[in-house]
Amino acid sequence: MRHFDIVQWDDYVRDLLEPADRTAMKEHLASGCQECAGAARRLRKLVAVADSEATYKAPGYAVDYVKAIHPLQAPERVHVAHNQTSLTYDSFREPLPAGIRGQGQIIRHTRYEAGDHSLDLRQEIARGRSRVMLVGQITNQKEPGGQMPDVAVILMSGKEIVARAVSNEFGEFLVAYEPKAHMKLYLQGNRAGRFLSRSRAKSPKGKDSSKAQRPPQRKRRARS
């Protein structure tokens, strides 16, 4: 018994065959060929799923949420003391908790690592706004209690400096910026102990469109 291949059955279920070819395949099915009947049945289910996807319309809340989170794009690259970091955590990769869709504040947490050091970032934006608040902290995982003051934080888009800041003694910093394309984040300095080079690092060249910000200082708790 002559069988037909999967491509021919695909054309059969989508009604793309010439009348003579379709008649021949229909007669083949009528002869009781279970192998070809199974192929045709599976392809009909696949075509039905594809047709339903073409008519699917995303819920309005989903469309609104995607538009709201678009400004919270993570930097394309994050460099710490001239070392490129690796992304180890991104809250956007996790399922959205129930009730979050309707909140007015959209928040994204990311974590980067380079050697013994880590960088935690928190991006925030209010629905309907375009300005993003970026709060970060850089730490030495081997010396979590060590100070990380005066680390220069520079957010760039191409050659333009979008925002900049200087960390406090706890390695914390805060910047506000308008999202731009192809952003990169640089952290560098010369007074952060073993974490940064002893020689003063040079800031990336480019147009400076912002003033450096330093987060509010908080009192360090005395060790017991």
N, C-alpha and C positions, 0 to 999 in steps of 0.2 A: 504493500500500500504506500502510495506516494504521500509524504507529508509536506506541509507548507511551513516556511520559516517564520520567525517572530516578526520580521519586518512586514511580511505579507499579511499576517494577522493584525498587525497594528493598522495597516491601511484598511483592512476589512472592517474592524470595529469603528473606525472613523469615517467609513463610507467614502473612501477615496479611490476605489477600484473601478475598472471598466466593468460594464454589465456582465460580460462573458466570464471574466476572472472571478467576480463575486458569485456568480451562479455555480462555478466549479467548486469554490471553497464551501459554499453552503451545502452542496451535495456531499462533499467530503465529511462535513459535520454530521449530516443525516445518516451516513454510513456507520456511525458509531465510534469514530476515532476519539478515544478518551484523552490522548495526549494533546491533540490539537484543540479539542473542546476546552481543556483546562487552560491552555494558553489564551484562547479567545476570552474566556471568563475572567481571567486575571487582568487582561488588558482593558476590558470593559469597566472594571472597577477603577483602574488607574485613570482612564479618561473621565469617569464621573467625578473623581476627586479633583482633577485638573480643571474641569469646568466649574466646579463649585468655588475653587480658589479665585477664578477670574471674576466672579461676581461678589467676592467678599469685600466688605467695607469695614475698615477699622473703626472701633467705637470713638466717639468724640473725645472722651476723656484721655484715650491713648494718644490721639493726635495732639491734643493740647499739652500733654506731658512731654512728648518728644520735642515740641517747639520750646517748651520751658527749659529743658535741660541742655539744649543745644549750646548755649553760651558756656557751659561748664566743661569745655573740652580740656582734657589734660594736656600739659605741654608735650610737644613731640619728643623733646629730649630734656633730660635733667642732668646737669653736670655739677659735681661737688668736688672742689679743689682740682679741677681739670680731669676728673674721673667720671665717666658716664655711669649712671646708676641703672639698676634694673627694677622694674615695677613688680612688687611682691603682693600688693593688695589693692583692689579697686572695688568700692562699694557698688558701683554701677553694674558689676558682673554678678551681683547677687539678686535673688528674687525680691521684688518690691513688697515691703510689708503692707498688710491691709491698712487702709486709711491714709497712707502716705500720699496717694495721688491727689487728694483734695487739699493738702496743706499749701499755704501760701509761700513757704520757704523751701527751696530746693537745695539739698546739701550733697556734696560728693566728697568721700574720704579716699585718699590714696596713700600708699606707703612705698617708699623707694629705699633701696639698700646699695651700699658701696663699701665692700670690705667689712670693717667692724662698725660701720656707722649707718644710721638710718635717718630718713627724712619723712616726717608725717605731714601731710597737707590736708587742709579742709577748705573746700571751695563752697561759697554760699551765694545764692542769688534769690531775690524776691520775684514772684511771678509778675510779669509785666514790666520788669526793670531790665536794664542791660548791663549795669555795673556789677562786677563780681568782687566779692571780698575773699581774699586768700589768706588764711592763717596757717602758719607752719611752725614746726619745731625740729631742729636737728640735734641728734644725740649720738654719743659714743656708747655702743652697747657693752663694751668692756668696762667703761667707766661711767655708768649712768648718772652718778652724782657729780661728775665733773662739769665745770662751767664752760660755756661755749659763747662768749661775748664777741661783739663786733664782727660778726660774719656778714659780709656784703651779699645781699640778695638782689639779683638783677633779672627781671623778666623782659625778654626781647622778642620782637617780631622782625625777622630779617636783620637790618642794621639799626632799627629803631628801639630805643629803650622804652618799653611800655610802662614799667613800674619798677621801683627799687626800694629797698629797705635795709636796715641794719639790725641784726639780732641783739636781744638783751642777754644778760648773763646766763639765762637758762636755755639759750639757743632758739628762743621764740621770736617770730617776726610776723608782721601784718602788712599787706599791700592791698590796694583797691585798683581795679583796672577795667578798661573797656576791652572786651574780647577782640582779638585780631587773629589773622591766619598765621600758621607756622610758628607758633610761640615756642620759645626755649627758655628754660630756667637755669640760672647759674648761681651757685653759692661759692664764695671764695673770700679769703681774708688772710690775715697774718698774726692774729692774736687768739687763735682757738686751740692752743696746745698742740698735741700730736696730730690732731685731725687735719690741720692745714699746714701748708709749707711754711717754713720759717721766713722765707723771702716773700716780700709783698707781691701778691698776685695782681696782674693787670686786668682792669675791667674790659669787657668786650667793647670794641670801638663802635660808635654809632650815635645817632641823634638821641638826646635825652629829653623825653617828653613827660617826666614826672620827678617829684621830689622824694628823697629818701624818707622813709618812715621808720620809727622805732616803737615797738609795742610798749605799753605802760610797764614800768618796773614794779615788781612785787617783792615783798620782803622774803628773804630766804629763811626757811624754818631752821632753827638750831638743831643740830644733831644730838640725839640723846646718848 
